[in-house]
Amino acid sequence: MEFNEFITSLGRTIEYLLTGQSNFRLGGTSEFAVANVIDNEVQAKMALKEVRLYLKENFSIEILQPVIIKLGQVQTLDWKSRLTSGFFHIGNCSTKQMGHITAHEITVVPGLERVKFKSVICHELTHAFQSEKRLLRNFKGYKEGMARWTEYHFLLDHQQVEEAQKLRRFEMVILGKMLNKILEFEKEHGREATSRWLQEMELET
Ligand SMILES: [Zn+2]
């Protein structure tokens, strides 16, 4: 065994003994290098920046108000929201008043694999966009569906076919089936028209 390998495995063992988990690597990547698992706020901010660019380029979604990103446990929702929005709460987006400025605060659980983490941000940023533009407030199903729609494409565009398909299978959750409706619409009319359709839905009532 090479010396480096030996030290690395020793490091892992010690870390495992101390924390019950191990990500130890010799020479450890700087926190500014691209990490595979997002567990600090520098990485989270980098991921946020990348996803904002993705949403802008692929969905013309731009968020104007400041976005704060936090790693932490997501607030537990009441049973009603659980029932309607699904059972997996790894991300959340809410607004926060900072003086005269309204900011979006996105919370994501730490320790997610990078692409997965970014797909959650993609979903939550779409909610931030909806709240800024006051979209779909009377269409909760489509509101959730639209966020899953960008998340779905993000996953597909990053070779996460299996994860993307999982989103389509959330039919049993009350709000879950709208993603499939949106995808059907997109297949027929294209992305731009789909985006317009969703953004204008509220105005038509
Ligand atoms: Zn959502």
Residues whose N, C-alpha, C, O or C-beta is under 5 A from the ligand:
A	BS01	ZN	E144 A147
